[in-house]
């Protein structure tokens, strides 16, 4: 069995930020990436997606985002940036290796990959994000709905829905953006449990990220005050609010039920719907830790404090939503959490 220093599971933005931070502390990280390239989930996001923060705030440690620093890079630019970052990274990146299980052993951990491969690692960083585990809520009658159902993770562009009746479920950034895009080619409704709330993209001539960074809300645990659902808002330069206010898409309370090809709205009205898109978020994608005693709770969520696994000092998490702050699972914030994790692991490995 091959012995490695630190196994970093996941080769997206979180895994590469963790590997960069570990290498700077003299460790020798090995990245295990399930797909054929180190770019994380970005190649699979919908075609029109752009970053919510300007390029100047969106770089991983050690490599600025090129081009106009005030632009909002689109999906393909991010993929190209991450690919270039991987090429420059001082780490052993192994693609096409999906981790099946992590187990504790006397000297650290045994990491097993699908197909039976095994590595012995002194420490492990779980950096697989959440894109692989879309949240599909228990909506009334969903199992009996005969129309098309897909999660936002599977949505790419509006063309397949042209001329159809579509309902998008969710009140976050992706839900509103996808619904507004679909409304240009189809009759689209945004179904939400609460009214959509907006946050201005620009304030006093600067992007909101500038003010969040200056105030500390973006980077420090203080930003967790923004986590409560009533405070969550859709970043908007005015276009999305205007689209929803104009009824393209229209906004309605979440439906009462589904059945066959029909949807029953809260007011009792019934209509035929062609497609339902669930923009309902994600949960941490960590099935390989299920057999590691105490790593996950009963619902599969990581047990940690600021990214440090409870009960396993050689295990760290990077890239979790709200791991330490508002920006923990974003390009602009993951580097800070990765640095903390690397510092802890380096100190732990220095004692073992």
Secondary structure, DSSP 8 states (H G I E B T S, - for coil): -EEEEEEEE--SHHHHHHHHHHHHTT--EEEEESSSSS-TTGGGS-TT-B-SS-GGG---TT----S-TTS--BHHHHHHHHHHHHHH-SSEEEES--EEEEEEETTEEEEEETTS-EEEEEEEEE---STTSB-----TTGGGB-SEEEEGGG---SGGGTT-EEEEE--SHHHHHHHHHHTTTSEEEEEESS---EEESEETTEEHHHHHHHHTTTTSGGGGGG-SGGG--EEESSHHHHHHHTTTTEEEE--SEEEBTEEE-TTS-EEE-SEEEE---B----GGGTTSTTSB-TTS-B-EETTEETT-TTEEE-S-TTSSSTTTTSTTTHHHHHHHHHHHHHHHHHH-
